[in-house]
């Protein structure tokens, strides 16, 4: 039956690998059963479940978002939290991100989240523990670069005595950011480009991060 030989295989009709599709289905099933206070992401080749951050973690993220809300007021962009950012079959949940204010065309067809291509900046506040720190410093850094998100800001209590790392110029092919600025807590770093250009991350934000996250 030569006609069968010409029929597309599942691999040919999907741009994603078999593992990507399996993780996607498993993630969809998992999020429906997660207890309150937990979230699940697909980071690289695994599903990672993590609890809601502690008080100081949430305070830092919210102080940053509050500042961005004021900074972006009247513009076409907003600061968001607690939303899925989708890149292919990967799911990321930044502590804060910036995207267009009116986003219907950027929402995935299934309504699960916003496409990473619309996201202009992401921020993570590192939580304690080797796995959590590695997730934000290494795996999410690669994932955000691979998604082409222009700016990644990491506020990290656990890097020396506290460090803000600002990453720009993503290279999706290599999954790296080509430009990196690191400043210790107490030093102001300014967002260099995009909708939040000129926004200062200073002690009014990082001061809240001291202590256990």
Backbone as CSV, one residue per row, in Angstrom:
resi,resn,N_x,N_y,N_z,CA_x,CA_y,CA_z,C_x,C_y,C_z
1,UNK,0.857,-1.180,0.000,0.000,0.000,0.000,0.899,1.239,0.000
2,UNK,1.264,1.725,-1.174,2.202,2.836,-1.277,1.649,4.120,-0.706
3,UNK,0.313,4.254,-0.695,-0.284,5.482,-0.164,0.077,5.673,1.299
4,UNK,0.158,4.565,2.043,0.482,4.660,3.455,1.892,5.195,3.678
5,UNK,2.792,4.871,2.785,4.171,5.328,2.933,4.276,6.841,2.852
6,UNK,3.311,7.480,2.160,3.357,8.929,1.994,2.604,9.692,3.077
7,UNK,1.921,8.962,3.962,1.178,9.636,5.018,2.147,10.161,6.077
8,UNK,1.919,11.378,6.583,2.849,11.945,7.567,2.809,11.183,8.877
9,UNK,3.945,10.991,9.449,4.029,10.363,10.769,3.748,11.411,11.816
10,UNK,3.409,11.032,13.059,3.198,12.021,14.115,4.394,12.945,14.282
11,UNK,5.633,12.376,14.136,6.818,13.198,14.289,6.881,14.277,13.214
12,UNK,6.415,13.929,11.992,6.479,14.874,10.881,5.455,15.984,11.027
13,UNK,4.342,15.721,11.685,3.283,16.726,11.788,3.456,17.626,13.001
14,UNK,4.321,17.271,13.929,4.516,18.074,15.120,5.930,18.659,15.130
15,UNK,6.052,19.948,15.469,7.396,20.539,15.550,8.122,20.161,16.836
16,UNK,7.439,19.412,17.715,8.006,19.085,19.021,8.394,17.615,19.087
17,UNK,9.364,17.337,19.935,9.811,15.958,20.090,8.774,15.151,20.860
18,UNK,8.947,13.849,20.832,8.050,12.962,21.568,8.121,13.262,23.064
19,UNK,9.336,13.553,23.567,9.495,13.892,24.981,8.789,15.204,25.306
20,UNK,8.923,16.201,24.433,8.242,17.478,24.651,6.730,17.280,24.771
21,UNK,6.184,16.487,23.892,4.738,16.246,23.904,4.326,15.490,25.164
22,UNK,5.143,14.523,25.575,4.825,13.757,26.785,4.857,14.656,28.020
23,UNK,5.864,15.511,28.113,5.958,16.435,29.246,4.776,17.404,29.254
24,UNK,4.389,17.865,28.084,3.260,18.797,27.976,1.984,18.160,28.497
25,UNK,1.714,16.926,28.086,0.519,16.224,28.547,0.583,15.952,30.046
26,UNK,1.757,15.564,30.525,1.914,15.296,31.960,1.736,16.583,32.769
27,UNK,2.267,17.694,32.263,2.114,18.977,32.956,0.644,19.382,33.035
28,UNK,-0.086,19.235,31.927,-1.509,19.586,31.926,-2.284,18.776,32.959
29,UNK,-1.927,17.509,33.085,-2.602,16.675,34.076,-2.184,17.055,35.492
30,UNK,-0.909,17.408,35.656,-0.395,17.691,36.997,-0.969,18.975,37.577
31,UNK,-1.108,20.025,36.762,-1.522,21.320,37.307,-2.941,21.270,37.871
32,UNK,-3.733,20.355,37.372,-5.095,20.234,37.875,-5.144,19.604,39.268
33,UNK,-4.065,18.911,39.654,-4.065,18.183,40.926,-3.119,18.777,41.962
34,UNK,-2.426,19.841,41.607,-1.483,20.431,42.552,-2.219,21.043,43.739
35,UNK,-1.720,20.848,44.936,-2.337,21.507,46.092,-2.096,23.010,46.032
36,UNK,-2.920,23.762,46.725,-2.778,25.209,46.749,-1.405,25.589,47.299
37,UNK,-0.811,26.596,46.690,0.505,27.038,47.142,1.667,26.427,46.384
38,UNK,1.383,25.611,45.365,2.423,25.019,44.538,2.188,25.367,43.077
39,UNK,3.271,25.383,42.324,3.164,25.641,40.891,4.092,24.696,40.149
40,UNK,3.756,24.416,38.890,4.553,23.502,38.079,4.981,24.198,36.793
41,UNK,6.243,24.000,36.452,6.788,24.560,35.222,7.455,23.452,34.417
42,UNK,7.548,23.635,33.114,8.360,22.750,32.281,9.620,23.527,31.937
43,UNK,10.727,23.164,32.570,11.995,23.845,32.366,12.960,22.852,31.736
44,UNK,13.386,23.181,30.533,14.225,22.295,29.759,13.537,20.937,29.613
45,UNK,14.109,19.882,30.141,13.544,18.553,29.869,12.874,17.936,31.087
46,UNK,12.322,18.765,31.976,11.666,18.194,33.151,10.555,19.103,33.651
47,UNK,9.630,18.506,34.397,8.593,19.264,35.091,9.107,19.547,36.489
48,UNK,9.111,20.814,36.874,9.609,21.195,38.194,8.476,21.820,39.004
49,UNK,8.241,21.259,40.176,7.201,21.738,41.080,7.858,22.484,42.226
50,UNK,7.358,23.670,42.519,7.946,24.460,43.605,6.842,25.143,44.402
51,UNK,7.097,25.402,45.675,6.078,26.059,46.505,6.097,27.568,46.297
52,UNK,5.023,28.214,46.683,4.989,29.668,46.707,6.104,30.171,47.612
53,UNK,6.775,31.261,47.209,7.887,31.787,47.988,7.456,32.273,49.363
54,UNK,8.426,32.338,50.281,8.158,32.839,51.618,7.888,34.337,51.594
55,UNK,7.622,34.881,52.778,7.188,36.276,52.875,8.152,37.245,52.194
56,UNK,9.451,37.163,52.523,10.382,38.149,51.978,10.533,38.001,50.466
57,UNK,10.430,36.760,49.985,10.455,36.526,48.545,9.287,37.247,47.879
58,UNK,8.078,37.041,48.409,6.893,37.684,47.855,6.935,39.190,47.983
59,UNK,7.482,39.672,49.113,7.566,41.117,49.313,8.479,41.763,48.273
60,UNK,9.623,41.145,48.027,10.544,41.686,47.026,9.904,41.709,45.644
61,UNK,9.281,40.591,45.257,8.641,40.523,43.947,7.527,41.550,43.821
62,UNK,6.742,41.702,44.881,5.640,42.656,44.829,6.119,44.107,44.865
63,UNK,7.187,44.392,45.644,7.749,45.743,45.635,8.247,46.105,44.241
64,UNK,8.895,45.140,43.581,9.376,45.379,42.229,8.206,45.604,41.275
65,UNK,7.203,44.747,41.360,6.049,44.906,40.472,5.343,46.234,40.727
66,UNK,5.177,46.620,41.997,4.526,47.903,42.301,5.282,49.061,41.662
67,UNK,6.624,49.004,41.733,7.419,50.046,41.120,7.261,50.077,39.607
68,UNK,7.219,48.896,39.004,7.048,48.825,37.556,5.659,49.294,37.120
69,UNK,4.645,49.003,37.923,3.290,49.469,37.599,3.275,50.984,37.481
70,UNK,3.889,51.660,38.440,3.946,53.126,38.393,4.788,53.599,37.215
71,UNK,5.916,52.928,36.990,6.820,53.340,35.919,6.164,53.187,34.551
72,UNK,5.375,52.130,34.385,4.768,51.827,33.082,3.401,52.471,32.888
73,UNK,2.895,53.150,33.913,1.555,53.769,33.816,1.477,54.681,32.598
74,UNK,0.396,54.513,31.833,0.201,55.334,30.652,0.884,54.792,29.410
75,UNK,1.673,53.732,29.559,2.339,53.139,28.395,1.508,51.976,27.859
76,UNK,2.036,51.303,26.865,1.353,50.160,26.270,1.723,48.844,26.952
77,UNK,2.479,48.949,28.065,2.980,47.742,28.713,2.559,47.688,30.181
78,UNK,2.517,46.457,30.712,2.153,46.251,32.110,3.093,45.233,32.741
79,UNK,3.160,45.259,34.081,3.898,44.253,34.835,2.896,43.226,35.360
80,UNK,3.204,41.944,35.167,2.298,40.866,35.552,2.996,39.880,36.493
81,UNK,2.179,39.070,37.172,2.642,37.979,38.028,1.703,36.792,37.879
82,UNK,2.204,35.630,38.305,1.369,34.430,38.423,0.676,34.067,37.110
83,UNK,1.425,34.136,36.023,0.898,33.722,34.725,1.912,32.819,34.036
84,UNK,1.404,31.903,33.228,2.262,31.015,32.466,2.826,31.741,31.247
85,UNK,4.124,31.652,31.069,4.786,32.134,29.861,5.149,30.894,29.046
86,UNK,4.651,30.824,27.816,4.755,29.617,27.010,5.751,29.810,25.871
87,UNK,6.695,28.887,25.780,7.627,28.867,24.654,7.657,27.453,24.111
88,UNK,6.987,27.251,22.987,6.860,25.897,22.456,6.094,25.027,23.422
89,UNK,6.743,23.972,23.902,6.132,23.089,24.888,6.772,23.275,26.269
90,UNK,7.336,24.458,26.495,7.908,24.786,27.793,6.984,25.781,28.495
91,UNK,6.921,25.679,29.822,6.083,26.560,30.632,6.935,27.170,31.729
92,UNK,6.982,28.489,31.764,7.755,29.213,32.763,6.838,30.178,33.498
93,UNK,7.051,30.319,34.797,6.226,31.230,35.604,7.163,32.206,36.312
94,UNK,7.474,33.324,35.674,8.379,34.290,36.313,7.728,34.921,37.539
95,UNK,8.564,35.405,38.458,8.027,36.137,39.601,7.376,37.441,39.146
96,UNK,7.946,38.085,38.138,7.379,39.299,37.528,7.775,39.287,36.061
97,UNK,6.898,39.783,35.187,7.304,39.967,33.802,6.569,41.166,33.200
98,UNK,7.115,41.679,32.117,6.533,42.814,31.403,6.076,42.342,30.037
99,UNK,4.850,42.706,29.674,4.272,42.337,28.387,3.329,43.448,27.935
100,UNK,2.876,43.407,26.688,1.918,44.419,26.228,0.655,44.423,27.086
101,UNK,0.096,45.607,27.270,-1.115,45.755,28.082,-2.292,45.002,27.471
102,UNK,-2.495,45.146,26.187,-3.570,44.439,25.482,-2.958,43.232,24.797
103,UNK,-3.301,42.047,25.283,-2.571,40.853,24.860,-3.379,39.768,24.151
104,UNK,-4.612,39.990,23.702,-5.368,38.852,23.147,-4.619,38.101,22.059
105,UNK,-3.923,38.824,21.194,-3.226,38.149,20.094,-1.990,37.394,20.569
106,UNK,-1.557,37.662,21.802,-0.367,37.001,22.330,-0.707,35.829,23.252
107,UNK,-1.975,35.637,23.548,-2.397,34.518,24.404,-2.443,33.244,23.562
108,UNK,-1.994,32.136,24.123,-2.021,30.871,23.395,-3.459,30.495,23.044
109,UNK,-3.617,29.710,22.014,-4.948,29.349,21.532,-5.775,28.631,22.596
110,UNK,-5.106,27.862,23.453,-5.818,27.139,24.502,-6.025,27.988,25.754
111,UNK,-5.493,29.218,25.742,-5.693,30.125,26.863,-4.828,29.830,28.080
112,UNK,-3.871,28.911,27.942,-3.055,28.511,29.097,-2.119,29.625,29.548
113,UNK,-1.641,30.424,28.603,-0.692,31.464,28.996,-0.396,32.423,27.873
114,UNK,0.602,33.280,28.100,1.030,34.251,27.110,2.284,33.730,26.424
115,UNK,2.398,33.977,25.132,3.565,33.516,24.389,4.804,34.297,24.805
116,UNK,5.903,33.586,24.921,7.156,34.210,25.340,7.589,35.301,24.368
117,UNK,7.193,35.198,23.112,7.581,36.186,22.107,7.049,37.577,22.429
118,UNK,6.028,37.679,23.288,5.454,38.978,23.658,6.085,39.552,24.923
119,UNK,6.880,38.768,25.610,7.429,39.178,26.905,8.719,39.971,26.697
120,UNK,8.782,41.153,27.317,9.925,42.048,27.142,10.964,41.912,28.253
121,UNK,10.546,41.491,29.433,11.472,41.353,30.554,10.907,40.375,31.558
122,UNK,11.777,39.574,32.161,11.366,38.675,33.240,12.247,38.933,34.449
123,UNK,11.687,38.710,35.638,12.423,38.873,36.887,12.185,37.647,37.750
124,UNK,13.262,37.114,38.324,13.152,36.047,39.301,13.807,36.499,40.601
125,UNK,13.180,36.157,41.719,13.753,36.371,43.044,14.174,34.993,43.550
126,UNK,15.462,34.795,43.722,15.972,33.466,44.077,15.485,33.046,45.461
127,UNK,15.100,31.779,45.567,14.705,31.189,46.840,15.857,30.362,47.392
128,UNK,15.866,30.090,48.709,16.966,29.315,49.294,16.924,27.855,48.861
129,UNK,18.052,27.212,48.999,18.134,25.794,48.655,18.875,25.618,47.341
130,UNK,19.719,24.610,47.274,20.560,24.404,46.090,19.742,24.218,44.826
131,UNK,18.653,23.450,44.907,17.836,23.213,43.724,17.173,24.491,43.244
132,UNK,16.619,25.269,44.185,15.930,26.506,43.816,16.893,27.520,43.218
133,UNK,18.059,27.682,43.853,19.050,28.632,43.359,19.542,28.217,41.977
134,UNK,19.816,26.928,41.802,20.278,26.441,40.501,19.223,26.649,39.426
135,UNK,17.956,26.491,39.789,16.882,26.699,38.820,16.926,28.120,38.261
136,UNK,17.023,29.115,39.143,16.992,30.505,38.686,18.302,30.939,38.032
137,UNK,19.441,30.486,38.578,20.737,30.928,38.060,21.136,30.221,36.774
138,UNK,20.703,28.962,36.624,21.203,28.159,35.511,20.093,27.768,34.537
139,UNK,19.133,26.975,35.013,18.169,26.400,34.083,17.212,27.448,33.523
140,UNK,16.693,28.322,34.391,15.794,29.356,33.867,16.546,30.377,33.028
141,UNK,17.785,30.642,33.412,18.604,31.549,32.602,18.709,31.029,31.168
142,UNK,19.002,29.739,31.025,19.067,29.154,29.682,17.713,29.173,29.002
143,UNK,16.661,28.854,29.749,15.323,28.784,29.164,14.864,30.144,28.658
144,UNK,15.100,31.196,29.439,14.689,32.532,29.007,15.501,32.995,27.803
145,UNK,16.790,32.685,27.793,17.616,33.034,26.633,17.158,32.273,25.398
146,UNK,16.862,30.973,25.578,16.399,30.154,24.460,15.083,30.690,23.900
147,UNK,14.251,31.270,24.763,12.970,31.856,24.331,13.148,33.248,23.725
148,UNK,14.359,33.790,23.797,14.617,35.100,23.204,14.077,36.273,23.990
149,UNK,13.820,36.093,25.278,13.309,37.193,26.099,14.438,38.198,26.311
150,UNK,14.222,39.471,25.949,15.319,40.442,25.869,16.069,40.698,27.169
151,UNK,15.371,40.685,28.310,16.007,41.038,29.575,15.601,40.032,30.654
152,UNK,16.600,39.546,31.376,16.353,38.697,32.536,17.045,39.335,33.730
153,UNK,16.268,39.612,34.781,16.810,40.173,36.017,16.675,39.127,37.118
154,UNK,17.789,38.841,37.795,17.782,37.901,38.914,18.183,38.652,40.182
155,UNK,17.285,38.655,41.156,17.557,39.252,42.466,17.846,38.097,43.412
156,UNK,19.095,38.059,43.904,19.579,36.833,44.545,20.204,37.130,45.911
157,UNK,19.457,36.863,46.970,19.970,36.990,48.342,21.169,36.093,48.605
158,UNK,21.265,34.989,47.863,22.174,33.913,48.208,23.457,33.938,47.370
159,UNK,23.628,34.975,46.591,24.836,35.184,45.799,25.709,36.187,46.552
160,UNK,26.773,35.683,47.183,27.606,36.492,48.068,26.706,37.130,49.140
161,UNK,26.734,38.459,49.302,25.879,39.109,50.296,24.625,39.713,49.672
162,UNK,24.280,39.248,48.523,23.122,39.752,47.795,23.576,40.404,46.507
163,UNK,23.007,39.949,45.385,23.456,40.420,44.088,22.272,40.531,43.135
164,UNK,22.292,41.598,42.327,21.332,41.733,41.230,22.098,41.478,39.940
165,UNK,21.623,40.521,39.159,22.232,40.219,37.866,21.255,40.615,36.771
166,UNK,21.723,41.448,35.845,20.894,41.920,34.741,21.486,41.383,33.450
167,UNK,20.711,40.577,32.758,21.170,39.891,31.549,20.424,40.413,30.333
168,UNK,21.169,40.716,29.268,20.567,41.216,28.027,21.237,40.533,26.830
169,UNK,20.728,40.832,25.640,21.249,40.281,24.379,21.190,38.756,24.361
170,UNK,19.979,38.188,24.378,19.870,36.728,24.355,20.308,36.133,23.020
171,UNK,20.910,34.977,23.081,21.263,34.192,21.901,20.476,32.885,21.984
172,UNK,19.309,32.830,21.343,18.468,31.631,21.477,19.151,30.351,20.996
173,UNK,19.990,30.448,19.982,20.654,29.250,19.462,21.574,28.628,20.512
174,UNK,22.295,29.476,21.245,23.235,28.995,22.246,22.631,28.937,23.649
175,UNK,21.409,29.473,23.802,20.728,29.523,25.108,21.565,30.269,26.136
176,UNK,22.113,31.426,25.719,22.912,32.253,26.626,22.529,33.719,26.428
177,UNK,22.835,34.522,27.450,22.769,35.970,27.313,24.195,36.476,27.111
178,UNK,24.392,37.284,26.078,25.739,37.736,25.755,26.233,38.855,26.659
179,UNK,25.319,39.615,27.248,25.721,40.736,28.104,25.203,40.533,29.522
180,UNK,26.080,40.766,30.497,25.736,40.549,31.904,26.294,41.675,32.764
181,UNK,25.435,42.200,33.641,25.858,43.192,34.630,25.483,42.650,36.002
182,UNK,26.443,42.622,36.929,26.202,42.153,38.291,26.543,43.275,39.252
183,UNK,25.607,43.588,40.134,25.870,44.623,41.134,25.436,44.115,42.507
184,UNK,26.187,44.437,43.546,25.804,44.013,44.896,24.644,44.839,45.417
185,UNK,23.894,44.263,46.350,22.843,45.018,47.022,23.440,46.326,47.562
186,UNK,22.667,47.382,47.434,23.127,48.693,47.845,23.613,49.525,46.675
187,UNK,23.822,48.881,45.519,24.212,49.574,44.288,23.027,49.555,43.326
188,UNK,22.739,50.683,42.735,21.609,50.773,41.810,21.994,50.263,40.432
189,UNK,21.128,49.451,39.842,21.292,49.040,38.449,20.052,49.488,37.690
190,UNK,20.243,50.020,36.489,19.153,50.595,35.712,18.881,49.735,34.483
191,UNK,17.628,49.453,34.224,17.245,48.683,33.032,17.641,49.488,31.795
192,UNK,18.433,48.902,30.889,19.016,49.684,29.801,18.173,49.823,28.540
193,UNK,17.122,49.051,28.413,16.378,49.043,27.151,14.973,48.529,27.375
194,UNK,14.145,48.621,26.333,12.796,48.094,26.391,11.825,49.007,27.107
195,UNK,10.606,48.532,27.368,9.567,49.355,28.003,9.964,49.893,29.362
196,UNK,10.815,49.160,30.100,11.235,49.582,31.440,12.571,50.317,31.422
197,UNK,13.005,50.790,30.261,14.279,51.499,30.161,14.304,52.669,31.148
198,UNK,15.344,52.725,31.963,15.477,53.778,32.966,14.955,53.403,34.333
199,UNK,14.285,52.254,34.459,13.777,51.823,35.757,14.948,51.387,36.633
200,UNK,14.983,51.908,37.849,16.097,51.637,38.750,15.747,50.545,39.754
201,UNK,16.613,49.559,39.851,16.497,48.521,40.876,17.508,48.870,41.960
202,UNK,16.999,49.294,43.105,17.875,49.797,44.162,17.475,49.212,45.509
203,UNK,17.949,49.845,46.587,17.690,49.320,47.928,16.213,49.329,48.301
204,UNK,15.416,50.165,47.658,13.983,50.143,47.952,13.368,48.811,47.582
205,UNK,14.042,48.076,46.697,13.582,46.738,46.283,14.432,45.663,46.940
206,UNK,15.740,45.745,46.780,16.619,44.681,47.279,16.717,44.690,48.802
207,UNK,16.468,45.833,49.435,16.490,45.869,50.887,15.476,44.928,51.480
208,UNK,14.326,44.782,50.818,13.274,43.863,51.277,13.684,42.420,51.106
209,UNK,14.705,42.190,50.285,15.097,40.797,50.000,16.029,40.227,51.050
210,UNK,16.612,41.048,51.910,17.548,40.536,52.900,16.832,39.619,53.891
211,UNK,17.507,38.613,54.315,16.898,37.648,55.222,16.559,36.386,54.458
212,UNK,15.767,35.549,55.052,15.412,34.280,54.417,14.291,34.504,53.434
213,UNK,14.455,33.982,52.189,13.458,34.162,51.135,12.392,33.093,51.220
